[in-house]
Amino acid sequence: MMISTAYIAKRDIDSSLYFIMKTTNLINSDALIKTKIRILNSVSVQYQQMQLYDKSLETLDKAKEFYLKLPPDDNSRDYNFEFNNMIRGMIYRSQANPEMALEKFSQAVKYFKKLPKKKGNSSNISIILYNMGYCYMELNQNSKSKLYFTEAVKYGQLADAKSIEAYALKGLSENLYVNHEYVNSLHLLNKADHLAKTIGDLVLSEGIYKLMANNYLAINNWEKYQLYSDQVLQLKQEKEKKDQKSLNRYMNIQASETQEKIVSTKNKFQIYQLLIVSFSALSILFLMRSFLSNQKRNKLLKNNIEQLINTD
């Protein structure tokens, strides 16, 4: 799970999927409920990253079933509830539903801000604020959006997570770009790019270079525009290869699950078939016994009648 989480941070979806799927056999075992919830949370994030939103929501629903079994006074129950809200908010945002996303994010961020200022909690807060910033941008509330992005940068620094801080800087620079503050936007993008270089996140780098190209186009710097446009194209091709690899692995997993269901269905069918044959055989035996018994009784009655006639 730790290896899978590390690969998610690098947006290496294929490797992350490979390692998290090694843990899923524990979901149907006697493992602790909290272990099962952690696995399902990781799988839901995995599917959300792969844009398999229905599968992610399905996994979140399954995780919810487990954490509702925890005692009401268990702190992890509330934590998992709000983590669930955070992932749902990210899915709703991706599905162009910023209002519903903000409802989930607002609830989750209030909870995480009440928790001790640990790196993990700061990371979650930064991620939520970053997404809220984009939601407000989609609703054309750019001033509000800027506040959330700025706060996301602050929490990203508190988390000491280069990836999260770089994303927050990218979000803030996009807000500045939309407001025609191209020089300030480029300044933040350079900082984000410096952080991103040590991470290897193709999605992050592509977003940074795309924004850089747009900023240079806006200030008529054609040379830099062409440079970063080429880099965007190169990263896109590299990302598509990785995405295809991840999709192939996912398809193999789905095929394996389908095969298991087919085998299970066949086994059940064979059991039902055996039961039907057994029931039919017993029914036939019962009918034959009844028939023979009736015949014997009829023969006995016939003999009795003949005896009575002969006696008369």
Secondary structure, DSSP 8 states (H G I E B T S, - for coil): -HHHHHHHHTT-HHHHHHHHHTTGGGTTTT--HHHHHHHHHHHHHHHHHTT-HHHHHHHHHHHHHHHTTS-TT-HHHHHHHHHHHHHHHHHHHHTT-HHHHHHHHHHHHHHHHHS---HHHHHHHHHHHHHHHHHHHHTT-HHHHHHHHHHHHHHHHHHT-HHHHHHHHHHHHHHHHHTT-HHHHHHHHHHHHHHHTTT--HHHHHHHHHHHHHHHHHTT-HHHHHHHHHHHHHHHHHHHHHHHHHHHHHHHHHHHHHHHHHHHHHHHHHHHHHHHHHHHHHHHHHHHHHHHHHHHHHHHHHHHHHHHHHH-
